[in-house]
Amino acid sequence: QVQPVESGGGSVQAGGSLTLSCRAPGYKYTRNCMGWFRQAPGKERERVAAIYTNGGATYYADSVKGRFTISEASANDTVYLQMNALKPEDSATYYCAGGSVTLWPHCSRGQANFEDWGQGTQVTVHQ
């Protein structure tokens, strides 16, 4: 139903910034919990941020809180992830996914049916 497409990844020096974009046409109609995930070599997939589209409440993993910001521009069918003060450990493939919840607490706890996944965009942070 929804096919997210990520963009904005690349190579950046430690301490720098990147903005990732997730364009998912029509997500507002069927998904109310949009999330950003990442997976790095040797680590399990991690949910780094989520946004509740019915009000804009947000969630951040402890590892990125204070450095990353998730936002949306529904008119453009796009969810963003602003990444600041990047560290080498942030290097990963970043994925956008759309899910559905009844209320925000379910989204904040990751209790959403994330059915729609993008192909991912690579982020590399170097010294």
C-alpha positions as CSV (number, residue, x, y, z in Angstrom):
1,Q,0.0,0.0,0.0
2,V,2.8,2.4,0.9
3,Q,6.3,2.2,-0.6
4,P,8.8,4.4,1.2
5,V,11.9,5.6,-0.6
6,E,14.8,6.8,1.4
7,S,17.4,9.3,0.3
8,G,20.0,11.6,1.7
9,G,22.6,9.2,2.9
10,G,26.3,9.6,2.3
11,S,29.7,10.0,3.8
12,V,30.2,12.7,6.5
13,Q,33.0,13.6,8.9
14,A,32.4,12.9,12.6
15,G,30.6,15.9,14.2
16,G,28.8,16.7,10.9
17,S,25.2,16.5,9.9
18,L,23.0,14.8,7.4
19,T,19.3,15.0,6.6
20,L,17.6,11.8,5.5
21,S,14.3,11.9,3.6
22,C,11.6,9.2,3.4
23,R,9.1,9.8,0.6
24,A,6.1,7.6,1.0
25,P,3.2,8.7,-1.2
26,G,-0.1,8.3,0.5
27,Y,1.2,7.3,3.9
28,K,-1.0,9.8,5.6
29,Y,-4.1,7.9,4.5
30,T,-3.1,4.5,5.9
31,R,-0.2,4.9,8.4
32,N,-0.1,6.8,11.6
33,C,3.3,5.7,13.0
34,M,6.3,6.3,10.8
35,G,9.7,5.1,11.9
36,W,13.4,5.3,11.1
37,F,15.5,2.2,11.7
38,R,19.2,1.4,11.2
39,Q,21.3,-1.7,11.0
40,A,25.1,-1.7,11.3
41,P,27.5,-4.7,10.8
42,G,27.6,-6.8,14.0
43,K,24.4,-5.2,15.4
44,E,20.7,-5.9,15.4
45,R,18.3,-3.6,13.7
46,E,17.6,-0.6,15.9
47,R,14.6,1.7,15.9
48,V,16.1,5.2,16.2
49,A,13.1,7.4,15.9
50,A,9.3,7.5,15.3
51,I,6.6,10.0,14.7
52,Y,2.9,9.8,15.3
53,T,1.3,11.4,12.3
54,N,-1.9,12.2,14.2
55,G,-0.5,15.0,16.3
56,G,3.3,14.8,15.7
57,A,4.4,13.2,18.9
58,T,8.0,11.7,18.6
59,Y,10.2,9.0,20.0
60,Y,14.0,8.7,20.0
61,A,16.3,5.9,21.0
62,D,18.6,6.8,23.9
63,S,21.6,6.5,21.5
64,V,20.4,9.4,19.3
65,K,18.3,11.5,21.6
66,G,19.4,15.1,21.6
67,R,21.2,14.7,18.3
68,F,18.5,13.4,15.8
69,T,15.1,15.0,15.0
70,I,12.3,13.4,13.2
71,S,9.7,15.5,11.4
72,E,7.2,15.3,8.6
73,A,5.9,17.3,5.7
74,S,2.7,15.5,4.9
75,A,2.0,17.8,2.0
76,N,5.1,16.4,0.3
77,D,4.5,12.8,1.5
78,T,7.8,13.0,3.3
79,V,9.3,12.1,6.7
80,Y,12.7,13.5,7.6
81,L,15.5,12.5,10.0
82,Q,17.8,15.4,10.8
83,M,21.1,13.9,12.1
84,N,23.5,16.2,14.0
85,A,26.7,15.6,15.8
86,L,27.2,12.4,14.0
87,K,29.5,9.7,15.4
88,P,31.3,6.8,13.8
89,E,28.9,4.4,15.6
90,D,26.0,6.0,13.7
91,S,27.3,4.4,10.5
92,A,24.6,2.1,9.3
93,T,22.0,1.5,6.6
94,Y,19.0,3.6,7.5
95,Y,15.5,2.4,6.7
96,C,12.1,4.1,6.8
97,A,9.0,2.1,7.6
98,G,5.3,2.8,8.0
99,G,3.1,1.3,10.6
100,S,-0.3,1.5,12.3
101,V,-1.2,1.9,15.9
102,T,-4.3,2.8,17.9
103,L,-2.7,5.4,20.2
104,W,0.7,7.1,20.4
105,P,2.0,5.0,23.4
106,H,1.9,2.0,21.1
107,C,4.0,3.8,18.5
108,S,6.5,5.1,21.1
109,R,7.0,1.5,22.4
110,G,7.5,0.1,18.9
111,Q,4.2,-1.8,19.0
112,A,3.2,-1.0,15.5
113,N,2.7,-3.1,12.5
114,F,5.6,-1.9,10.4
115,E,4.6,-3.4,7.1
116,D,6.0,-0.9,4.6
117,W,9.8,-0.8,4.3
118,G,12.1,1.2,2.0
119,Q,15.3,-0.1,0.4
120,G,17.5,1.9,2.8
121,T,20.1,4.6,2.5
122,Q,23.8,4.2,3.6
123,V,25.3,6.5,6.1
124,T,29.0,6.5,6.8
125,V,30.6,8.6,9.5
126,H,34.4,8.9,9.4
127,Q,37.0,10.5,11.5
